[in-house]
Amino acid sequence: MNKPFGQKPRGFSLFVHLDLSGNLCYNHFLFINNRKGIMKFDLAKHNYTEIAEVGYKFELKLPGTGEATGVFINVRGDQSKTVKAFGRKKYAEFKLREQQAKRRGKEPEDMTLEEAEELSVESAVVRVIGWENITENGKEVAFTKENAERVFSEYSWIKDAVMEEAGQLLNFRSE
């Protein structure tokens, strides 16, 4: 089938890649040809870096049952500048540790379980902008970095929920 000059066919492209945290990212490109003209994809409307920095508020649900808790957590997305900078900083620290070991003529040591758990908690904390309605033993737990570190260490299912919501690109789309 021949197309008149200047018209483009309908199409959809999907670009898949890994970010610095090793998360799978998807970018969608839509090309539509209609009689009134060609609809073009506006990158500014899909700036996930900026949208992810602003944050996404979700209601924390209990694992297993999915029961709502009334707790709301506002998270930055994995695409945000803050989260990406954290990933680059941790990568640089790891490479420095590796280089120092090599200079001493030793093999770089693997990360200990405690270090891996600490990194996991730090990774969640950097994603949280704030929270509402968290109490412990009847007392409100204000959002601070220290409280977040403690809560995520003691209640890992909350940390897991934060990481899952922050990693969902579709949570950070423009309206």
N, C-alpha and C positions, 0 to 999 in steps of 0.2 A: 504494500500500500504506500503510495507516494504522499508525502506531506508537503503542503505549500511552503514556499521559501519563508524562513524566519520562524516557523512554528516548531516548538519542541514537544516531544511526546510526554505523556504522563509518566511519572516515575517517582520512586522512593529509594533513597539511599540510606544505608545505616553504616556508621563508622563506629567500630568497637575498639577500645584500647584500655590499658591498665594505667591507673594513676600511681603516684608515688607510694601510696599505702598498699598497693597491690589490689585495689578494688577495680572491678570491671565497670567501665563507663560506656554509655551509649550516646551518640549524637545522631539525631534524625534530620534528614534533609528531604524536603518535599518539593517536587516540581510538578506543577499542574499547567496543562495547556487548555485554555478554554477560548471561546470565540471572542470574548471581550479583551483578552490579553493574557499574558503569562504572569501567574502569581509567583513572586520571588520570596525566597526565605530571608527573613530579616534577622541577622545575627544578634542585634541589640535586644530583641525580644526574648532571646534565649541565652542570656549571659548568666550561666549557672554559677560562675564564680561570685558575681555580685549577689545574686539571689541566695546562694548558699551562705554567704556571710551574714545576711540579714537574719536568717534563721527560720526554723519551722517548729511550731508548737504542736506537740502530740500528747495525748492522754496515755499515761502508763497503764498497761493492762497486766493482770496477773498471769504468769506463765501457766500453760496447761489449760486453764479455764477461759482465758481471755476476758475475765471479769474486769470492768472498769474500776479504777481506784480513786478517781477524783484528783489524782496528782497530774499536773501538767509540767512538761519539761520542754524548754525551748533549746533546740540544737542547731549548730552550724553544720552545713553539709561537708562531705569529704572534698568537694570542689572549692571550698572557701579558701581565701588567701591565708587566713590564720591556721587552718588545718594543714594546708600544704607547707607553710613555713615550719610548722612543728615537725612534719615528716622529713623535711630537708635537714633540720637541725639534728634530729635523732640519727639520720643516715650519716651526717658528718661526724657525729660523736662515735658512731660505730666504726667508721673508716679510720678515725684518729686512733682509736683503741687498737685496731688491727695493725696500723703502721707502727705504733709504739712497741708492740710485741715483736714485730719483725726486726725493728732496730736492735732489740735486746737479743735477737737470734732465737726467739721462741715462736711457736705456733700461736696464733690468736686463740684465746679461750672462748669456748662457746658461752652463750648467754645462759646464766643459771635460771632455774625455774622461778626463783624469787624476782630476778631481774625482768623476766618475761611477764610475770604477773604485774609488776610495778609499771612496766611500759604499757600494758593493757589498760591499767587504771589511768595513767597519764593521758593516753590516747583518747579515752572517753571524756576526761575532765576538760581537755582543750576544746572539745566539741560543744560543751554545755554553756549556754549564755545565761540561763537562769532556770528556776523551778518554782512551782507553787504547790502549797498544801501538803508538803512532806512533814510528817510528825513522827516522833519516836518516843515511846512511853508517855504519850499525851502531850509532849512538848514540841513546839514548832522547830524544825531544823532549817535555819536560814541558809540560803545559798551562799557559800564561800568556797574557795578552792580547797581549803582544808576539810570542810564538811563533805564536799563532793568526793575527795580522795577516800575519806573514811567510809562513806556510804557505799561507794563502788567497790571498795575492798571487802566490806562485810556483807553486802547484798549484790553479789555479782550478776544476778538476773536483771537488775536495774541497769548496770553497766552494759550488759548485752543488748538491752532494749535501746539504749542510747546509740550504741554503735550501729545497730540495725537500721534505725530511723535516719541517722546521719548518712548512711550509705545508700539510701534509696533516692536516686536522682529525681524521680518523679515527684518527690515531696517538695522539690525546690524549683518548680516551674512557675513561670509568670502566669497571672490570671488572664 
